[in-house]
Amino acid sequence: MKGPDRATKVASAHWEALSGDVEAIVTEYDERGFEAHALHPGDVTLLTGESGDREGLDVLLPGSEFETVFDLVDRGVAFDSSEVYSAREGSTVLLVLVLVDEREEVALAFPAYYGWGAGREVLSRARERGRLHTYLRRLSGDIVTFTHDDPSIFEPPEEG
C-alpha cells in the first residue's frame, strides 16, 4: 500500500491553519449577512486527466456537507465567482477556495492543496481551455462540479 505523497504530508502539517483561515473567511461572510458554509474535506486530489477524463481538484466531503452543497445548487445558487487564497510551501501549493454567489448572498469556503509539479501542467492546460474544474463529491460517487473561468487564480505566489 502506497503512503501519502509529499504534497499530502506538507498539507497535513498546515491543515489546522488552513482550516482556521476557512473559519475566519466564513465568519467575515456571515458578518456581511451571507449564508456562509465552511466545508471540511476528507481528501483532496489533483486530477491530471491521466486516469480518466476529469482534470482539476477533486474534493471529498462528508455526506452532510455534500448534501448542503447539493441543496444550495438545487435551489439555484450559482456560485458564479471564486476567490482563491494561496501559499506555497516548497513544492506544495496550499489553498483556501471560496465559492460565492453575490446575488443570493451565499458562500462556501474550504481548504485544498496540490503538488506544484503536476499542478503546473494541469494549470497550463486549463489556461489554454480557459477553465479549471473543482469537483466536490461524496464517497457514493455523487459529484457537484464547479467551473472556474480564470484558472490563473489557482497559481501559487512566487516562491521566496
WOLIN-V976335 format. One record per pair of residues at least 12 apart in sequence whose C-alpha atoms are under 10 Angstrom apart, sorted by the first residue. I is the first residue (numbers start at 1). J is the second residue. Records with the same first field share a line. If there is no record, write none. Layout:
I = J / J
This chain:
5 = 115
6 = 90 / 91 / 92 / 114 / 115
7 = 45 / 89 / 90 / 91 / 92 / 93 / 94 / 113 / 114 / 115 / 116
8 = 43 / 44 / 45 / 92 / 113 / 114 / 115
9 = 92
10 = 89 / 90 / 91 / 92 / 93 / 94 / 113 / 114 / 115
11 = 44 / 89 / 92 / 93 / 94 / 95 / 111 / 112 / 113 / 114 / 115
12 = 113
14 = 89 / 94
15 = 94 / 111 / 112 / 113
16 = 111
17 = 111
18 = 85 / 86 / 94 / 95 / 96 / 110 / 111 / 112 / 113
19 = 38 / 39 / 40 / 41 / 96 / 109 / 110 / 111 / 112
20 = 111
21 = 85 / 95 / 96 / 109 / 110 / 111
22 = 37 / 38 / 39 / 40 / 95 / 96 / 97 / 98 / 108 / 109 / 110 / 111
23 = 36 / 37 / 38 / 39 / 109 / 110
24 = 38 / 109
25 = 37 / 38 / 96 / 98 / 107 / 108 / 109 / 110
26 = 38 / 39 / 98 / 107 / 108 / 109 / 110
29 = 100 / 105 / 106 / 107 / 108 / 109
30 = 105 / 106 / 107
32 = 105
33 = 105 / 106
34 = 100 / 101 / 102 / 104 / 105 / 106 / 107
35 = 101 / 104 / 105 / 106 / 107 / 108
36 = 98 / 99 / 100 / 105 / 106 / 107 / 108 / 109
37 = 65 / 68 / 69 / 98 / 99 / 106 / 107 / 108 / 109 / 110
38 = 65 / 98 / 107 / 108 / 109 / 110 / 111
39 = 59 / 60 / 61 / 62 / 64 / 65 / 66 / 68 / 69 / 108 / 109 / 110 / 111
40 = 59 / 60 / 61 / 62 / 65 / 109 / 110 / 111 / 112
41 = 58 / 59 / 60 / 61 / 62 / 65 / 66 / 110 / 111 / 112 / 136 / 137 / 138
42 = 59 / 60 / 61 / 62 / 138 / 139
43 = 58 / 59 / 60 / 61 / 62 / 112 / 113
44 = 57 / 58 / 59 / 60 / 61 / 111 / 112 / 113 / 114 / 135 / 136
45 = 57 / 58 / 59 / 60 / 112 / 113 / 114 / 115 / 135
46 = 58 / 59 / 112 / 113 / 114 / 115 / 118 / 119 / 122 / 134
47 = 114 / 118 / 119 / 122 / 133 / 134 / 135
48 = 118 / 119 / 121 / 122 / 123 / 125
49 = 122
54 = 133 / 134 / 135
55 = 122 / 123 / 125 / 126 / 132 / 133 / 134 / 135
56 = 114 / 119 / 122 / 123 / 126 / 131 / 132 / 133 / 134 / 135 / 146 / 147 / 151
57 = 112 / 113 / 114 / 119 / 122 / 132 / 133 / 134 / 135 / 136 / 145 / 146
58 = 112 / 133 / 134 / 135 / 136 / 137 / 143 / 145
59 = 110 / 111 / 112 / 113 / 134 / 135 / 136 / 137 / 138 / 143 / 144
60 = 135 / 136 / 137 / 138 / 139 / 141 / 143
61 = 110 / 136 / 137 / 138 / 139
62 = 137 / 138 / 139
63 = 137 / 138 / 139 / 140 / 142
64 = 138
65 = 136 / 137 / 138
66 = 136 / 137 / 138 / 139 / 142 / 143 / 144
67 = 137 / 138 / 142
68 = 108
69 = 108 / 136 / 137 / 144
70 = 136 / 137 / 142 / 143 / 144
72 = 106
73 = 144
76 = 101 / 104
77 = 100 / 101 / 102 / 103 / 104 / 105 / 106 / 107
78 = 99 / 100 / 101 / 102 / 103 / 104 / 106 / 146
79 = 98 / 99 / 100 / 101 / 102 / 103 / 104 / 105 / 106 / 107 / 108 / 146 / 147 / 148
80 = 99 / 100 / 101 / 102 / 103 / 146 / 147 / 148 / 149
81 = 98 / 99 / 100 / 101 / 102 / 107 / 146 / 147 / 148 / 149 / 150
82 = 97 / 98 / 99 / 100 / 101 / 107 / 108 / 109 / 146 / 147 / 148 / 149 / 150 / 153 / 154
83 = 96 / 97 / 98 / 99 / 100 / 109 / 148 / 153 / 154
84 = 96 / 97 / 98 / 99 / 109 / 110 / 111 / 112 / 152 / 153 / 154 / 155 / 156
85 = 97 / 98 / 111 / 153 / 154 / 155 / 156 / 157
86 = 111 / 112 / 113 / 153 / 154 / 155 / 156 / 157
87 = 113 / 155 / 156 / 157 / 158 / 159
88 = 113 / 114 / 115 / 116 / 155 / 156 / 157 / 158 / 159 / 160
89 = 115 / 116 / 156 / 159 / 160
90 = 115 / 116 / 159 / 160
91 = 114 / 115 / 116 / 117 / 118 / 119 / 159
92 = 113 / 114 / 115 / 116 / 117 / 119 / 156
93 = 112 / 113 / 114 / 115 / 116 / 117 / 119 / 154 / 155 / 156 / 157
94 = 111 / 112 / 113 / 114 / 115 / 116 / 154 / 156
95 = 110 / 111 / 112 / 113 / 114 / 154 / 155 / 156
96 = 109 / 110 / 111 / 112 / 113 / 154
97 = 109 / 110 / 111 / 112 / 113 / 134 / 153 / 154
98 = 110 / 111
99 = 146 / 148
113 = 154
114 = 154
116 = 155 / 156
119 = 154 / 155 / 156
120 = 154 / 155 / 156
122 = 151
123 = 151 / 152 / 153 / 154 / 155
124 = 151 / 152 / 155
125 = 151
126 = 148 / 149 / 150 / 151 / 152
127 = 149 / 150 / 151 / 152
128 = 151
129 = 149 / 150 / 151
130 = 147 / 148 / 149 / 150 / 151 / 152
131 = 146 / 147 / 148 / 149 / 150 / 151 / 152
132 = 146 / 147 / 148 / 149 / 150 / 151 / 152 / 153 / 154
133 = 145 / 146 / 147 / 148 / 149 / 151
134 = 146 / 147 / 148
135 = 147
